């Protein structure tokens, strides 16, 4: 893993603080916090993209269809 630049860490910390201040505790979710972090990173000029070697792990392998067998009396 590449080291995270200190400027990116500062943007992430700012996003977390802003999320905690503007979102009631009963409405906070990990997904909401992640979305706020992504918004802050993008608006600060950071790019969010998967690593080339990790893109295949995100896509599941399609299942082969099962054969339907007829019951014989």
C-alpha positions as CSV (number, residue, x, y, z in Angstrom):
1,X,0.0,0.0,0.0
2,X,1.3,3.5,-0.8
3,X,1.7,5.9,2.0
4,X,-1.2,8.4,2.4
5,X,-0.1,12.0,1.8
6,X,-0.5,14.2,4.8
7,X,-2.7,16.7,2.9
8,X,-5.1,13.9,2.0
9,X,-5.3,12.8,5.7
10,X,-6.1,16.4,6.6
11,X,-8.9,16.5,4.1
12,X,-10.3,13.2,5.5
13,X,-10.1,14.4,9.1
14,X,-11.9,17.6,8.1
15,X,-14.7,15.6,6.4
16,X,-15.1,13.4,9.5
17,X,-15.3,16.5,11.8
18,X,-17.8,18.2,9.4
19,X,-19.9,15.0,9.2
20,X,-20.0,14.7,13.0
21,X,-21.0,18.3,13.5
22,X,-23.8,18.4,10.8
23,X,-25.3,14.9,11.2
24,X,-27.3,14.0,14.3
25,X,-25.8,10.9,16.0
26,X,-29.0,8.9,15.5
27,X,-28.6,9.4,11.7
28,X,-24.9,8.7,11.2
29,X,-23.9,5.7,9.2
30,X,-20.5,4.4,7.9
31,X,-21.8,4.8,4.3
32,X,-22.8,8.4,5.0
33,X,-19.4,9.2,6.5
34,X,-17.6,7.5,3.6
35,X,-19.7,9.5,1.1
36,X,-18.8,12.8,2.9
37,X,-15.1,11.9,2.9
38,X,-15.3,11.2,-0.9
39,X,-17.1,14.5,-1.5
40,X,-14.4,16.4,0.4
41,X,-11.5,14.6,-1.3
42,X,-13.0,15.2,-4.8
43,X,-13.8,18.9,-4.1
44,X,-10.2,19.3,-2.8
45,X,-8.8,18.0,-6.1
46,X,-8.0,14.4,-5.1
47,X,-8.8,11.6,-7.5
48,X,-10.6,8.5,-6.3
49,X,-10.0,5.4,-8.5
50,X,-9.3,1.7,-8.0
51,X,-5.8,0.3,-8.2
52,X,-5.4,-1.6,-11.5
53,X,-4.6,-4.9,-9.8
54,X,-7.7,-4.6,-7.5
55,X,-10.4,-4.1,-10.2
56,X,-10.9,-7.8,-10.9
57,X,-11.5,-8.6,-7.2
58,X,-14.5,-6.2,-7.2
59,X,-16.4,-8.1,-9.9
60,X,-17.9,-11.4,-8.9
61,X,-17.5,-14.4,-11.1
62,X,-20.8,-15.2,-12.9
63,X,-22.4,-18.4,-11.9
64,X,-23.2,-21.1,-14.4
65,X,-27.0,-21.7,-14.7
66,X,-28.1,-24.9,-13.2
67,X,-29.8,-27.5,-15.3
68,X,-33.5,-28.1,-14.7
69,X,-34.3,-31.7,-14.4
70,X,-37.7,-33.2,-15.1
71,X,-39.0,-35.6,-12.6
72,X,-39.9,-39.0,-14.0
73,X,-42.8,-40.8,-12.5
